[in-house]
Structures are given as structure tokens and as C-alpha cells.
Amino acid sequence: MLVCQNCGQPLKRPDRAYFLLQVPHRTLGEIRSFLQVNAVAYCPDCVQIVQTKTFS
């Protein structure tokens, strides 16, 4: 189950989730496994907080 890294809210299947990840050096062969290992999930409410921190 995915959980928002900022607030800890569980993200369910129909919900929107935003992922912060680095672009890989090679092409993505298996997207699902790459996201499980390298991505950080955020809920729609917290992604606004992350964006303002990043752009400041």
C-alpha cells in the first residue's frame, strides 16, 4: 500500500498520487519495480507543500 511521505495518509487505488523520483540513467524497462524502489509518493494536498519547498 502506498502512503504519503509527508502526512502518512494511505493512498488508495482511485486516488491521485504524485511521485518524486530521479530520472534513471537508462530507459525504464519495468516501470512498476522502478517506482517501488525509487519513487516517493505524495497525496494531492501535500504535493503543493513539496512544490513550494522545491521552488523556494
C-alpha positions, -999 to 999 in steps of 0.1 A, spaced: 0 0 0 13 35 -9 15 60 19 20 98 15 56 106 27 45 139 42 13 133 61 12 94 63 -23 92 46 -28 59 28 -33 63 -9 -60 40 -24 -64 29 -60 -88 56 -73 -70 84 -55 -44 106 -73 -8 102 -62 22 122 -72 57 107 -73 90 124 -68 118 104 -85 151 109 -102 153 102 -140 171 69 -145 204 67 -164 189 40 -186 155 36 -201 127 23 -179 123 -14 -186 100 -23 -157 82 8 -145 64 -8 -116 95 -21 -99 114 11 -106 87 31 -88 86 7 -59 123 11 -53 130 47 -63 98 68 -60 84 88 -31 46 91 -31 27 122 -21 -11 129 -18 -26 158 -38 -27 180 -7 9 175 3 23 179 -32 16 216 -31 38 218 1 66 199 -17 64 221 -48 67 253 -27 97 240 -9 114 229 -41 108 262 -59 119 284 -30 
